[in-house]
Amino acid sequence: MAETRYRRMQPGDEGPAGELVGRVFGAQVAPWFSAEGVAEFLRYVEPEAWRQRLEAHPPAFVAEQGEEVVGVIERRFDAGLSP
């Protein structure tokens, strides 16, 4: 297994990060949300939404194995974390 590296999210990571978070959300969390809630969350992880937050918010971080993004964490202004 490749070594896992952690780093700040950079421009260009939005697509892989959003795809990973959306896929995990869809498999593990979405069944408990309404259709409206699922749609709202998926808008939150679209690449353009990530870009806007990266410009305005505290940093997000990714975990990589090789060239693949395998984890994402985003710090929020209220000191909470977003997956």
N, C-alpha and C positions, 0 to 999 in steps of 0.2 A: 504494500500500500504506500502511496506517495505521502511525503511529509505534508502536514497541514500548516499553512502559513496564514497569518492574520495581518490585515492592513486596513488603512482607511479606504473607504470607497472612493473611487476616482471616476472622472468622466469616462464613459464607455462601459462602466459596470452596470448601468441602469437596466439594460436588457437582460443580461444573465441573472441579475439579482431579482428583478421582477418576475422572471420566468420561474425561478426556483421558489420564491415565496408564494407565488400564485399556485404552483403545482402542489406544494405542501398544504397550503390552505384548502385547496379543492379536495384533497384526499382526506385530510384530518379534521378540518374545522367547518367547512362549508355546509355539511349535512345538518348542522344545528342552527344555521342562519336562514333567514327568509331570503327569497330571491332578490329582494331589494338590498338586503345587507350584503349578500355575495357580490352583487354588482358594484356597490359602493366600495367594498374592499378591493376588488379588482381594479377599479379606477385609481385607488391609492397606490397600487404597485405598478402602474403603467410607467414606461420610461420617462415620459415628460413630467409626470408627477414627482418621480425620484429626482430629476434634474432640478426642479423648482425647490424641493426641500433641501437638497444639497447646498444650494446657494443661500438659503435662509436659516437653516437649522444647525444645531450642533452636528458633529460628524456621524456618519454611519460607517460600519466596518464590514468587511467580507472575510470569510475563511476560504482559502483556495487549496486544492490538491492538484498539483501540476498547473494547468491553465484553467481548470474548472472551478467555478464558484460553487462551494458546497455548504455555505452558511452565510447568513446576513443578520446583522443586528443594527438597529437605528436608535439612537438616543433622542428622546423628545424633550421639549422645553420644560415640561412639568416634572422632569427627572425620572420619568417612566421610560420603558424600553418598548420598542416595536419590533416584532420579528421581521 
